[in-house]
Amino acid sequence: MQLASIAQSLGLTPKTDIAADVEVASGYASDLLSDVLARGKAGTLWVTNHKHVNIVGVAVMLNLAGVIIAGGTEPDPGTVEKAIEENVPLYTSDLSLYEIVGRMYELGIRGCWSPG
């Protein structure tokens, strides 16, 4: 599913003006950066409550499809600047992380990692 279509379906607010014509392969939700680094995969759409610049670094390292900051939290100004610089689609939502993930699942987006 295309990132632009997901963003529209979820009512996400774009924080960068970066083309969202990338294919989302999976989703992941975590607030532990090390967890995302260990289990995330290229093409994953990451949902987090973090707003600091390090989320952009993680997205770049893993070639994530994009990052959604949940819960009505606004990213730090430096985070938006870095996302633009690194070409990382960055969104916010007033929905909770839990609600976003549930809606992503309803759209057919499955997790990038499962135990065992």
Contacts in CASP RR format, 6 or more apart in sequence:
PFRMAT RR
TARGET T0000
AUTHOR 0000-0000-0000
METHOD contacts of the structure
MODEL  1
MQLASIAQSLGLTPKTDIAADVEVASGYASDLLSDVLARGKAGTLWVTNH
KHVNIVGVAVMLNLAGVIIAGGTEPDPGTVEKAIEENVPLYTSDLSLYEI
VGRMYELGIRGCWSPG
1 23 0 8 1.000
1 24 0 8 1.000
1 107 0 8 1.000
1 108 0 8 1.000
1 109 0 8 1.000
2 20 0 8 1.000
2 21 0 8 1.000
2 22 0 8 1.000
2 23 0 8 1.000
2 24 0 8 1.000
3 20 0 8 1.000
3 21 0 8 1.000
3 22 0 8 1.000
3 23 0 8 1.000
3 24 0 8 1.000
3 45 0 8 1.000
3 65 0 8 1.000
3 66 0 8 1.000
3 89 0 8 1.000
4 20 0 8 1.000
4 21 0 8 1.000
6 12 0 8 1.000
6 24 0 8 1.000
6 45 0 8 1.000
6 104 0 8 1.000
6 107 0 8 1.000
6 109 0 8 1.000
7 14 0 8 1.000
7 20 0 8 1.000
7 91 0 8 1.000
9 103 0 8 1.000
9 107 0 8 1.000
10 68 0 8 1.000
10 93 0 8 1.000
10 95 0 8 1.000
10 100 0 8 1.000
10 103 0 8 1.000
10 104 0 8 1.000
10 107 0 8 1.000
11 93 0 8 1.000
12 68 0 8 1.000
12 91 0 8 1.000
12 92 0 8 1.000
12 93 0 8 1.000
13 91 0 8 1.000
13 92 0 8 1.000
13 93 0 8 1.000
14 20 0 8 1.000
14 89 0 8 1.000
14 90 0 8 1.000
14 91 0 8 1.000
15 69 0 8 1.000
15 75 0 8 1.000
15 80 0 8 1.000
15 83 0 8 1.000
15 90 0 8 1.000
15 91 0 8 1.000
15 92 0 8 1.000
16 80 0 8 1.000
16 83 0 8 1.000
16 84 0 8 1.000
16 88 0 8 1.000
16 89 0 8 1.000
16 90 0 8 1.000
17 84 0 8 1.000
18 83 0 8 1.000
18 84 0 8 1.000
18 87 0 8 1.000
18 88 0 8 1.000
18 89 0 8 1.000
18 90 0 8 1.000
19 89 0 8 1.000
20 89 0 8 1.000
22 43 0 8 1.000
22 65 0 8 1.000
22 66 0 8 1.000
22 89 0 8 1.000
23 43 0 8 1.000
23 65 0 8 1.000
24 43 0 8 1.000
24 44 0 8 1.000
24 45 0 8 1.000
24 65 0 8 1.000
24 109 0 8 1.000
25 41 0 8 1.000
25 42 0 8 1.000
25 43 0 8 1.000
25 44 0 8 1.000
25 65 0 8 1.000
25 112 0 8 1.000
26 41 0 8 1.000
26 43 0 8 1.000
26 44 0 8 1.000
26 45 0 8 1.000
26 109 0 8 1.000
26 110 0 8 1.000
26 111 0 8 1.000
26 112 0 8 1.000
27 44 0 8 1.000
27 45 0 8 1.000
27 46 0 8 1.000
27 47 0 8 1.000
27 101 0 8 1.000
27 104 0 8 1.000
27 109 0 8 1.000
27 110 0 8 1.000
27 111 0 8 1.000
27 112 0 8 1.000
28 36 0 8 1.000
28 39 0 8 1.000
28 40 0 8 1.000
28 44 0 8 1.000
28 45 0 8 1.000
28 46 0 8 1.000
28 47 0 8 1.000
28 111 0 8 1.000
28 112 0 8 1.000
28 113 0 8 1.000
29 46 0 8 1.000
29 47 0 8 1.000
29 48 0 8 1.000
29 97 0 8 1.000
29 100 0 8 1.000
29 101 0 8 1.000
30 36 0 8 1.000
30 39 0 8 1.000
30 46 0 8 1.000
30 48 0 8 1.000
31 48 0 8 1.000
31 49 0 8 1.000
31 50 0 8 1.000
33 50 0 8 1.000
33 54 0 8 1.000
33 55 0 8 1.000
33 58 0 8 1.000
36 46 0 8 1.000
36 48 0 8 1.000
36 58 0 8 1.000
36 62 0 8 1.000
37 58 0 8 1.000
37 61 0 8 1.000
37 62 0 8 1.000
39 112 0 8 1.000
39 113 0 8 1.000
40 46 0 8 1.000
40 62 0 8 1.000
40 64 0 8 1.000
40 112 0 8 1.000
40 113 0 8 1.000
41 62 0 8 1.000
41 112 0 8 1.000
41 113 0 8 1.000
42 62 0 8 1.000
42 63 0 8 1.000
42 64 0 8 1.000
43 63 0 8 1.000
43 64 0 8 1.000
43 65 0 8 1.000
43 66 0 8 1.000
44 62 0 8 1.000
44 64 0 8 1.000
44 65 0 8 1.000
44 111 0 8 1.000
44 112 0 8 1.000
45 64 0 8 1.000
45 65 0 8 1.000
45 66 0 8 1.000
45 67 0 8 1.000
45 68 0 8 1.000
45 104 0 8 1.000
45 109 0 8 1.000
46 55 0 8 1.000
46 58 0 8 1.000
46 59 0 8 1.000
46 64 0 8 1.000
46 66 0 8 1.000
46 67 0 8 1.000
46 68 0 8 1.000
47 67 0 8 1.000
47 68 0 8 1.000
47 70 0 8 1.000
47 97 0 8 1.000
47 100 0 8 1.000
47 101 0 8 1.000
47 104 0 8 1.000
48 55 0 8 1.000
48 67 0 8 1.000
48 68 0 8 1.000
48 69 0 8 1.000
48 70 0 8 1.000
48 97 0 8 1.000
49 69 0 8 1.000
49 70 0 8 1.000
49 71 0 8 1.000
49 73 0 8 1.000
49 97 0 8 1.000
50 69 0 8 1.000
51 69 0 8 1.000
51 73 0 8 1.000
51 74 0 8 1.000
51 75 0 8 1.000
51 76 0 8 1.000
51 79 0 8 1.000
52 75 0 8 1.000
52 76 0 8 1.000
52 79 0 8 1.000
53 76 0 8 1.000
53 78 0 8 1.000
53 79 0 8 1.000
53 82 0 8 1.000
55 67 0 8 1.000
55 69 0 8 1.000
55 79 0 8 1.000
56 67 0 8 1.000
56 79 0 8 1.000
56 82 0 8 1.000
56 83 0 8 1.000
56 86 0 8 1.000
56 88 0 8 1.000
56 90 0 8 1.000
57 82 0 8 1.000
57 86 0 8 1.000
57 88 0 8 1.000
58 64 0 8 1.000
59 66 0 8 1.000
59 67 0 8 1.000
59 83 0 8 1.000
59 86 0 8 1.000
59 88 0 8 1.000
60 86 0 8 1.000
60 88 0 8 1.000
64 88 0 8 1.000
65 89 0 8 1.000
66 88 0 8 1.000
66 89 0 8 1.000
66 90 0 8 1.000
66 91 0 8 1.000
67 83 0 8 1.000
67 88 0 8 1.000
67 89 0 8 1.000
67 90 0 8 1.000
67 91 0 8 1.000
68 91 0 8 1.000
68 92 0 8 1.000
68 93 0 8 1.000
68 100 0 8 1.000
69 75 0 8 1.000
69 90 0 8 1.000
69 91 0 8 1.000
69 92 0 8 1.000
69 93 0 8 1.000
70 92 0 8 1.000
70 93 0 8 1.000
70 95 0 8 1.000
70 96 0 8 1.000
70 97 0 8 1.000
70 99 0 8 1.000
70 100 0 8 1.000
71 92 0 8 1.000
71 93 0 8 1.000
71 94 0 8 1.000
71 95 0 8 1.000
71 96 0 8 1.000
71 97 0 8 1.000
72 92 0 8 1.000
72 93 0 8 1.000
72 94 0 8 1.000
73 92 0 8 1.000
74 92 0 8 1.000
75 83 0 8 1.000
75 90 0 8 1.000
75 92 0 8 1.000
79 90 0 8 1.000
80 90 0 8 1.000
82 88 0 8 1.000
83 89 0 8 1.000
83 90 0 8 1.000
93 100 0 8 1.000
95 103 0 8 1.000
END
